[in-house]
Amino acid sequence: MLELFAFVARHGRYALAGGLLAGFLLPDIAQSLRPFLPQMILFLLFLTAFRIGAKATLLGLRNSFAALKVALIFQLVLPLVALAVFIPLGLSHTTFAIVIVLMLAAPSVTATPNITLLLGHDPEPAFRLLIVGTAILPLTIIPIFWLSPALGHLADVFTVAVKLLMAIWCVVMFAFAMRRVTFRTLNTRQTEALDGFTSLVLATVVIGLMSAVGPALQTAPLVVFQWVLVAVIANMGAQILAFLAFRKLGWGTVAVPFAVVAGNRNFALFLIALPAATTDPLLIFLGCYQVPMYLTALVMRRIFNTPNSASHTH
């Protein structure tokens, strides 16, 4: 079994692409997985925290001031800049503006450390940015939602953000405890197997995340194509710009993990606070947003000039 998971680890980026394709082609399975998405996403976080371990995380958090600055730029400065553009143009109430601002205001998705690993880079900086970004979310959303009432009710989003923060910390602490009592040190074979298993979980998660896209693809394929285009430009465009900026600043060791976070944000957590009339197109965008997210490990590899296999970075 370990050998099977290790094989998947070496070809993990193709497993993600397969999950993405299955999400399009198997709408019934996608709908059946949808109710379990929160649990599966938290399980992904557990696997990431278990792999990295408490020691590496604490060492990273000692130098977390850089992560805090980046999180503030990603989650506060960028959405405020977007609002400064949309509001004078009278576009702040449009679905396009809402999804862009929400995406920029959101913290990292829980899968970014896993995606970073598939790109052949250390997942710890992405994990650190996930933790820091989630921790400051209840504060960074206040000016954004105050300036743009169309985004939803601030009180609801604040509650969701606090619950998310508590859930993440509980899962992370449990993973650290399990790592301590089971495998204090993971050897290369065990790490590869864990990475392969995580890739399979990621591929399963994306099927559920595509649940709104399959039906929409049958009824309004042009609308789906337009949202895929928006998602690809927003996601991969943000990754490329962030990568170039961090390289220019001389942050070469964290340029890739931080760039992955720049484009892959957990904007789904805001949906609970949005007006009902706005929710449907956002659900379609959420599904379309998975396309660039889960193709990052394939498409961005050449742009980031990373090694051919993540298995060399243990």
N, C-alpha and C positions, 0 to 999 in steps of 0.2 A: 504493500500500500504506500509506503514511504517513497518507493521508486516511482510509482504512478503520480503522486503529488509533485515530486521533484521534476518529472517530465512536464507537467502542466506549468510549473514555475518557469521553466525555460521557454515556454511558449505562451505565457500568460496573456500577452497583448492580443493574441489571436482568440483566446478564450473569451476575452471581453468583447471583441468584435462579433464572435458567435452569439453571445448573449444579446447583443444589440440587435442582430438580425432576427433572432428568435422572438424578441419583443415585438418586432414588426409583423412577423409571419404567424405567430401563435397568440392571437388576442385573448382567447379563452383562458389559456394558462396565465397570461399577464394579469387578467382580471382576478383570477383565483389567488395570485400571489400578492396583489395589492394590499389587502388588509394586514398583511404581516410585514410590510415595509419598515415600519418603525423598529420592530424587533430585529429584523435582519441588518438594518443600518447600525444599530447599537452593537450587534454581534461583530460587525466589521470593525468597529472601534475597539472592541475587546481584543480581537485578534491583533490589531495594530499595536495596542498598548502592551500586550503580552510579548510580542516579538521584540519591541524596543526595550522594555523593562524599565523599572523605576530608576536604576542607577544612571543609565544614559539620559533619561528624561530630566532628572535633577541636575545633571551636569549641563544640559542644554539650557534649562531654565535659569541657571546662574547668569547666563549671558542673554537673558530674554529682553533686555532693553531694546535691542535692535528689532526683535520680533514685535514688540509693542509699538515702535515707531512705524513699522511696515503695516501692522494691523490698523493703526489709526489712519494712515494714508489710504489703505484699501477700503475701509469700512466707513470712514467719515469724510475725508477730503474729496475722494473721487465721486461719491454720490452727491455731495454738495455742489461740486463743479457741474455735474450733470443737471441738477435742478437749476443752477444758475443759467444754463443754456435753455432748458425746456420751458421754464416759467415765462421769461420775456417773449418767447415765441408762441405762447398760448398752447403748448403741447403737453403740459404736465398732467392733464387728465386722460391722455390717450393711453391705450393699452401698451403701445410700444414704449412710451416714456416710463410707465409704471414698472414694466419688467426690467428695463435697463437700470433704473434707480434701485429697485429691490435687489437685483443681482449684485450691484456694486456695494450695497449696504450690508449684505449678508456675510457671515464668516465662512471659513472654508468648509467644504463638504467633508464628511468623515473619511471619504475614500482617497483624499489627496495623498496621504502617506503611502498608500498601496500603489497608486498610479506612479508616484515618484520612484518607488522601488522598481516598478516595471520599466521605467526609463533608465535604470541602472545607477540611480543616485541614492544617497543616504536619506531614508524617510524621516529621520528625527527632526530636521528643521521644519518640514511641513507639519509634522505632528505638534511641534512647539507652537507654530503659528495658529494651528487649529485650536489649541488649548487657550492661548492668549486672546485670540480673536473672539472666541465664544465667551470668554470671561468679561470682556469689555462691551459686548453687544448690548446689554440692557442700558448702557450709558450712551453709546454712539447712535442708537436709533432715535433718541429724543429730539435732537434738532432736525433730523431728516423728516420725521413724521409731523413735527410741528410746522415745518415749512410747506409740507404737501399733504393736506388732509385727504386727498384722493387715494393715498396709499392705504388708508384704513384707520382703525382706532388704536391709538398709541397704548392705551391700557391693556388691550388684548395682546398686542405684540410684546409688550414688556413682560406680561405673565408667561407667555410662551417662551421668551428668551431665558427667563429665570428657571423655568422647568427644564429647558434644554440644558442649561448650564449644570443643574443638579444631576440630571441623568448622565451627562458625560462624565462628570467627576466620579459618580458612583461606579460606573462601568470601568473607568480607568483604574480606580483604586482596587476594585475587585480583580482586574487583570493583573495588576502588579502583585497582589497577594498570591494569586494562583501561580504566577511565574516563580515567586519566591519558594513556594512549598513543593513545586513540581520540577522545573528545570531552571535552576539558577543560572546555568550557562548552556546556551544552545550551540551544538556543534553545526558544522556546515550542512550535513545531511538533514538534520532536524529543521534547520532554518529554511532550507530549500523546500522541504515537505510542507512546512507551515505556509510559505509563500504560495505554493501551488494550491493548497486548500483555500487560501484567501482569494486567489484568483477565481476559483470555482464559485465561491460565495458572491464575489463581485458580479460575475456573469449572471447569477441567479437574481440578484437585486435589480440589475438593469432591465430584466424582463418585466418585473413588476412595475418599475418606473415608467415603462412604455405603455401602460394600460390605457391611457387616454388617446394615444396616437393611432393605434390600430383602427378603431371605429371612425376617427376623424379622417384617416387616410382614404376610407371607402366613400365617405360622404363629401368631403371637401379637400381633395388632394392638393389643389393649388395653395390653399391656406396653410396646409402642413408644410409644403415646400417653402413658402415664404418665411414661416417661423423657424424652420431648420436653417435657412440662410441667415436670419437674424442671430440665432443661437451660435452658429459657427463663427460668424464675424465677431460677435461680442466675446465669446469664450476664447477662441484661439488668437484673436487680435489682442486681447488683454494679456495673454500669455507671452506673445512675441514682444510686445512693448515693454512688459515688466522684465523679461529676460534681458533685452538690450539695455534697459536702464540699470539693472543690477550689475551687469557686466561692465558698463561704463563707470559705475561707482567703485569697481574693484571687488565686488562681493561674489567672486566666482564660485566659491564653495556652496553658496546658498542660492545662486541665481536660478537654477532649475526648480528646486522645491518651492521657492517663493513664487516663481512664475506660474507654476502649476496651480497654486492657491489663487493667484490673481484672476485666473479665468474660471475656476471651478468653485462656485459658491453655493451655499446651502439656502438659496432663496425660498425653497419650499416651506420653510418654517413660518414665513410671513402669511401664507395663504389663509390661515385661520382668521386673520384680522381684516381681510379684504371684503368689500361689498359683494353680495352674491352675483350681481350682474357682471362683475369683473372676473369672477373665478374661472369660468369655462375656458376662455382663451388663454388664461394663465396656465391651466392644467395642460393644454396642448403645448404651450411653450415649455413647460416643465419636462414633458416627454421628449420634445425636440432637443432640449438642452442636453439630454443624455447622449446625443449623437457625437458632438465634439468632445464631451467629457470622456466617453469610453473609447473614442478613437485617438485620444491624446497620446497614449502609449505607442500607437502605430505612427501617427502622422507627425507628431512633434519630435520624434526621435532624431530625424535628420536635421531639423532646425536647431535642436539643442546640441547636436553633434555628440550624442551619447554612445556608450558601448553597445554592442549587439545583444548583450544578455545581462539581465539584472543579477544573475547568479554569481557574478564576479565581485559583487559589492557587499560582502558579508564581513 
